[in-house]
Amino acid sequence: MHNTTSFDSKQFRKALGAFATGVTVVTTRGADGEDAGLTANSFNSASLAPPMVLWSLDKKSSNLATFMEADHFAVHILAAGQEAVSNQFAKSGADRFAGLQVERGAGHVPLLGDCAARFQCRTAYRYEGGDHIIFVGEVLSFDSTDHAPLVFHGGRYGRIQPPPAEVATCRAADDDDFLGFMLRRAYAQLMMPLLADVQRRGLNDLHRSILTVLSMGDGRSVAEVSRLVELGGHLASEEHFQDLATQGLITIGPGEDGGMVRFTDAGRRCASDHMVAKRVAEADATRGFSRDEVQLLKNLLQRVIGNTGAGVPDFWRKENFWRENNLWSTLAKAPENAGVQP
């Protein structure tokens, strides 16, 4: 057993960090009418009947006097994706409510939005707890959402990862769970409705690839478009460009490397409609996923891309694809209920 009087405080804090917690922001309104708030992960339940919660505050905190005098406080369990809110309320010497819209709760306490849960409390007890004060609050009202909570573990933010769903599969081989195979199969199945969409428009997958490259930034040479299309495993010929020009979707103007390719208005609408179809295909592919699970999946794929990116050609860099005049930024501003045009 360790002698409790000889603890190394840094090692003790590190050991405590092995316990994963949620992240909360506790707010109150001071006697001077000023709002106060801070980030804390010392929150816990205390009682169900009556409903009570507790949290603790360092005696050296500049907010201690405000919370000691306050009759009410609110605890916000932050949702995954609210790291910025946590960081904002952890800063010292700054207006922690800057840029945030707040509601007013019991005792005119400020309430933050988009949280996983909120508890409005009356301060019931204050206890000495070593170098902290423990606040116990009687819960007057609460609300919650289906947002996954923000997690803190080992000094870092994290997200809850749900256990893998049990999916009945016919295992054809021992390596059918190889990541490369799974990614290839997922991509092929995700693309099936998109290929049907371009075929309905009288196009093929190579035409789609050309329009996709232009949607990431208009005004490229034929050679540049062809090179970027080739990254997807396709070879675009002069005939494919002429097909799109004949349909009035692109123009091929004078210039080096085969001429300059630009969208027509009709081509821009076609590409935008296809991007809406991509949104629909993604929504179908992630049906039953929570918003946080979708974001987690994308985050993990970004890490795979980063881990496998060593040695790829320079022209794979993002800046060679994306330009300020890309259509995706325009589509992002469109109403969520925009539909695919016939």
QUIDA-V490379 format. One record per pair of residues at least 12 apart in sequence whose ideal C-beta (glycine too) atoms are under 10 Angstrom apart, sorted by the first residue. I is the first residue (numbers start at 1). J is the second residue. Records with the same first field share a line. If there is no record, write none. Layout:
I=J, J
This chain:
13=155
14=154, 155
16=41
17=41, 152, 153, 154, 155, 156
18=153, 154
19=41, 152, 153, 154
20=41, 151, 152, 153, 154, 158, 160
21=40, 41, 42, 43, 44, 149, 150, 151, 152, 153
22=41, 43, 44, 77, 78, 79, 116, 117, 149, 150, 151, 152, 160
23=39, 40, 41, 43, 76, 77, 78, 79, 80, 82, 83, 85, 86, 89, 90, 116, 149, 150, 151, 152, 157, 158
24=38, 39, 40, 41, 42, 43, 53, 55, 74, 75, 76, 77, 78, 86, 89, 115, 116, 117, 118, 119, 149, 150, 152
25=37, 38, 39, 40, 43, 74, 75, 76, 77, 78, 82, 85, 86, 88, 89, 90, 96, 110, 112, 115, 118
26=38, 39, 40, 42, 43, 55, 57, 63, 67, 73, 74, 75, 76, 89, 109, 119, 121, 135, 137
27=67, 70, 72, 73, 74, 75, 76, 89, 96, 97, 102, 105, 109, 110, 111, 112, 118, 120
28=63, 66, 67, 69, 70, 71, 72, 73, 74, 107, 108, 109, 110, 121, 123, 135
29=66, 70, 71, 72, 73, 74, 104, 105, 107, 108, 109, 110
30=63, 65, 66, 67, 69, 70
31=65, 66, 69, 70, 71
32=66, 69
33=108
34=66, 97
35=66, 95, 96, 97, 100, 102, 104, 108, 109, 110
36=62, 63, 65, 66, 67, 70, 73, 89, 96, 97, 109, 110
37=63, 66, 67, 73, 74, 76, 85, 88, 89, 96, 97, 100, 102, 109, 110, 112
38=55, 57, 58, 61, 62, 63, 64, 66, 67, 89, 90, 91, 92, 96
39=76, 78, 85, 86, 87, 88, 89, 90, 91, 96, 152
40=55, 56, 57, 58, 61, 75, 86, 89, 90, 135
41=55, 78, 86, 150, 151, 152, 153
42=54, 55, 56, 57, 58, 129, 132, 134, 135
43=55, 56, 75, 76, 77, 119, 135
44=56, 134
45=119, 139
46=124, 125, 134, 136, 137, 138, 139
47=124, 136, 138, 139
48=139
50=124, 138, 139
51=119, 121, 137, 138, 139, 140, 141, 142
52=119, 121, 122, 124, 125, 136, 137, 138, 139
53=73, 75, 119, 121, 124, 135, 136, 137, 138, 139, 142
54=75, 121, 124, 125, 127, 129, 134, 135, 136, 137
55=67, 73, 75, 121, 132, 133, 134, 135, 136, 137
56=127, 129, 130, 131, 132, 133, 134, 135
57=126, 129, 132, 133, 134, 135
58=130, 131, 132, 133
59=128, 129, 130, 131, 132, 133
60=131, 132
61=92, 132, 133
62=92, 93
63=92, 96
64=132, 133
67=123, 126, 133, 135
68=123, 126, 133, 135
69=123
70=107, 109, 122, 123, 135
71=106, 107, 109, 121, 122, 123
72=105, 106, 107, 108, 109, 120, 121, 122, 123, 137, 138, 140
73=105, 106, 107, 109, 119, 120, 121, 122, 123, 135, 137
74=102, 103, 104, 105, 106, 107, 109, 110, 111, 112, 115, 118, 119, 120, 121, 137, 140, 141, 142
75=115, 117, 118, 119, 120, 121, 135, 137, 139, 142
76=89, 110, 111, 112, 113, 114, 115, 116, 117, 118, 119
77=115, 116, 117, 118, 119, 142, 144, 145, 147, 149, 150
78=112, 114, 115, 116, 117, 147, 149, 150, 151, 152, 157
79=114, 115, 116, 117, 145, 146, 147, 148, 149, 150, 159, 291, 292
80=116, 147, 148, 149, 150, 151, 157, 158, 159, 160, 290, 291, 292, 293, 295, 296
81=114, 147, 148, 150, 157, 159, 291, 292, 295
82=112, 114, 115, 116, 147, 149, 150, 157
83=150, 152, 157
84=99
85=100, 112, 113, 114, 115, 150
86=150, 152, 157
87=157
88=100
89=112
96=110
97=110, 112
100=112, 113
101=113, 114
103=118
105=118, 119, 120, 121, 140, 141
106=120, 121, 122, 140, 141
107=120, 121, 122, 123, 140
109=121
111=143
113=145
114=145, 147
115=143, 144, 145, 147, 149, 150
116=144, 145, 146, 147, 148, 149, 150, 292
117=142, 143, 144, 145, 147, 149
118=141, 142, 143, 144, 145
119=137, 139, 140, 141, 142, 143, 144
120=137, 138, 139, 140, 141, 142, 143
121=135, 136, 137, 138, 139, 140, 141, 142
122=137, 138, 139, 140
123=135, 136, 137, 138
124=136, 137, 138, 139
125=137, 138
146=290, 291, 292
147=290, 291, 292
148=160, 161, 162, 290, 291, 292, 293, 295, 296
149=292
150=292
159=292, 293, 295, 296, 299
160=290, 292, 293, 296
161=292, 293, 296, 300
162=289, 290, 292, 293, 296
165=288
179=304, 308
180=304, 308
183=301, 304
186=285, 301
189=281, 285
190=278, 281, 282, 284, 285, 286
191=205, 208, 278, 281
192=281
193=277, 278, 280, 281, 284, 285
194=208, 212, 274, 277, 278, 280, 281, 282
195=208
196=277, 281
197=273, 274, 276, 277, 278, 280, 281, 340
198=211, 270, 274, 277
200=277, 340, 342
201=247, 249, 270, 273, 274, 341, 342
202=243, 247
203=240, 243, 244, 247, 249, 270, 274
204=234, 240, 243
205=232, 234
206=229, 232, 234, 235, 236, 237, 239, 240, 241, 243, 244
207=236, 240, 241, 243, 244, 247, 249, 250, 270
208=229, 232, 234, 270, 271, 274
209=225, 226, 228, 229, 230, 231, 232, 233, 234, 236, 240
210=222, 225, 226, 228, 229, 234, 236, 240, 241, 243, 244, 249, 250, 261, 267, 271
211=225, 244, 249, 250, 263, 267, 268, 270, 271, 272, 274, 275, 327
212=225, 228, 229, 232, 271, 274, 275, 278, 321, 327
213=225, 226, 227, 228, 229, 231, 232, 236, 261, 271, 321
214=228, 244, 249, 250, 261, 262, 263, 267, 268, 271, 325, 326, 327
215=263, 267, 268, 270, 271, 272, 274, 275, 325, 326, 327, 328, 330, 331
216=228, 271, 318, 320, 321, 322, 323, 325, 326, 327, 328
217=319, 320, 321, 322, 323, 324, 325, 326, 327, 328
218=250, 260, 261, 262, 263, 267, 268, 271, 323, 325, 326, 327
219=253, 255, 260, 261, 262, 263, 323, 325
220=255, 257, 260, 261, 262, 320, 323
221=252, 255, 256, 257, 258, 259, 260, 261
222=236, 238, 241, 252, 255, 256, 257, 258, 259, 260, 261
223=255, 256, 257, 258, 259, 261
224=257, 258, 260, 261, 315, 320
225=240, 241, 250, 257, 258, 260, 261
226=238, 240, 241, 257, 258, 261
227=257, 313, 315, 320
228=315, 316, 320, 321
230=315
231=312, 313, 315, 316, 320, 321
238=252, 258, 259
241=258, 259, 261
244=261, 263, 264, 267, 270
245=261, 264, 267
247=264, 266, 267, 270
248=264, 265, 266, 267, 270
249=263, 264, 265, 266, 267, 268, 269, 270, 271
250=262, 263, 264, 266, 267, 268, 270, 271
251=263, 264, 267
263=325, 327
268=327, 330
269=341
270=341
271=327, 328, 331
272=327, 328, 330, 331, 334, 338, 340, 341
273=331, 338, 339, 340, 341, 342
274=327, 340, 341
275=327, 328, 330, 331, 332, 334, 338, 340
276=331, 334, 338, 339, 340, 341
277=339, 340, 341
278=328, 331, 340
279=331, 334, 336, 338, 340
280=339, 340
282=294, 298
285=297
286=298
